[in-house]
Amino acid sequence: MVKTYDAAMARLTEVFTGRDTRYFDLFEEHARTAVTAAELLQRFIDGIPDAPQLAKEIGRVESEADRITHDLIQHVGATFVTPLEREDILELASALDDVVDYIDEAADLILLYKVEAPMEEAIALCAILHEATIALSKAMPRLRTFGDVRHYTVEVNRLENDADRLSRQAIAGLFDGGIDPMIVIRWKDIFERLEQAVDSTERVANILEGIIIKNR
């Protein structure tokens, strides 16, 4: 009975002082989910057309990301005092969810279009995306103490710029190479999803840095 009372009081203290660590746990879990999805996509594209099961694994990871986002939203609704502004919590959760959503969409398009061989630019974009998610995952624990994340956010911004250039070159190359128009359309869609995934990592980085600056 004493232990139960102590646990309840500790929980109340967390809630009313705004030091509810559940938010930080979920954000770190969300960031790790993005890393997992990006790694699976990299392996999937590298192995086209021999690893279709990886697309299903990405789908399962996307469902897990949705669950984490839902938990964050539910926790905001159930918490009287939050350690971050509610709008910031929801915005960061949504941005992290977008990263995994775009990864899942890219994998779905590859299956839908029955892509038979990967393009080098797609492999390179997936590598950039994976690096960006790793940087976010390393930065996320610093949210607990509002520590400096500029090293990681600058890296994500650099990677996003690299992805933009690469995506533009890849799409331009599709139209310059006399490729079958149907293949052009398919790969253009895939490149756009990959670029959107990387763009979403930059959005996460910018939101994260903004939250930390605001709370120092």
Secondary structure in CASP SS format (residue, H / E / C, confidence):
PFRMAT SS
TARGET T0000
AUTHOR 0000-0000-0000
METHOD secondary structure of the structure
MODEL  1
M C 1.00
V H 1.00
K H 1.00
T H 1.00
Y H 1.00
D H 1.00
A H 1.00
A H 1.00
M H 1.00
A H 1.00
R H 1.00
L H 1.00
T H 1.00
E H 1.00
V H 1.00
F H 1.00
T H 1.00
G C 1.00
R C 1.00
D C 1.00
T C 1.00
R H 1.00
Y H 1.00
F H 1.00
D H 1.00
L H 1.00
F H 1.00
E H 1.00
E H 1.00
H H 1.00
A H 1.00
R H 1.00
T H 1.00
A H 1.00
V H 1.00
T H 1.00
A H 1.00
A H 1.00
E H 1.00
L H 1.00
L H 1.00
Q H 1.00
R H 1.00
F H 1.00
I H 1.00
D H 1.00
G C 1.00
I C 1.00
P C 1.00
D C 1.00
A C 1.00
P C 1.00
Q H 1.00
L H 1.00
A H 1.00
K H 1.00
E H 1.00
I H 1.00
G H 1.00
R H 1.00
V H 1.00
E H 1.00
S H 1.00
E H 1.00
A H 1.00
D H 1.00
R H 1.00
I H 1.00
T H 1.00
H H 1.00
D H 1.00
L H 1.00
I H 1.00
Q H 1.00
H H 1.00
V H 1.00
G H 1.00
A H 1.00
T C 1.00
F C 1.00
V C 1.00
T C 1.00
P C 1.00
L C 1.00
E C 1.00
R H 1.00
E H 1.00
D H 1.00
I H 1.00
L H 1.00
E H 1.00
L H 1.00
A H 1.00
S H 1.00
A H 1.00
L H 1.00
D H 1.00
D H 1.00
V H 1.00
V H 1.00
D H 1.00
Y H 1.00
I H 1.00
D H 1.00
E H 1.00
A H 1.00
A H 1.00
D H 1.00
L H 1.00
I H 1.00
L H 1.00
L H 1.00
Y C 1.00
K C 1.00
V C 1.00
E C 1.00
A C 1.00
P C 1.00
M C 1.00
E H 1.00
E H 1.00
A H 1.00
I H 1.00
A H 1.00
L H 1.00
C H 1.00
A H 1.00
I H 1.00
L H 1.00
H H 1.00
E H 1.00
A H 1.00
T H 1.00
I H 1.00
A H 1.00
L H 1.00
S H 1.00
K H 1.00
A H 1.00
M H 1.00
P H 1.00
R H 1.00
L H 1.00
R H 1.00
T C 1.00
F C 1.00
G C 1.00
D C 1.00
V C 1.00
R H 1.00
H H 1.00
Y H 1.00
T H 1.00
V H 1.00
E H 1.00
V H 1.00
N H 1.00
R H 1.00
L H 1.00
E H 1.00
N H 1.00
D H 1.00
A H 1.00
D H 1.00
R H 1.00
L H 1.00
S H 1.00
R H 1.00
Q H 1.00
A H 1.00
I H 1.00
A H 1.00
G H 1.00
L H 1.00
F H 1.00
D H 1.00
G C 1.00
G C 1.00
I C 1.00
D C 1.00
P H 1.00
M H 1.00
I H 1.00
V H 1.00
I H 1.00
R H 1.00
W H 1.00
K H 1.00
D H 1.00
I H 1.00
F H 1.00
E H 1.00
R H 1.00
L H 1.00
E H 1.00
Q H 1.00
A H 1.00
V H 1.00
D H 1.00
S H 1.00
T H 1.00
E H 1.00
R H 1.00
V H 1.00
A H 1.00
N H 1.00
I H 1.00
L H 1.00
E H 1.00
G H 1.00
I H 1.00
I H 1.00
I H 1.00
K H 1.00
N H 1.00
R C 1.00
END
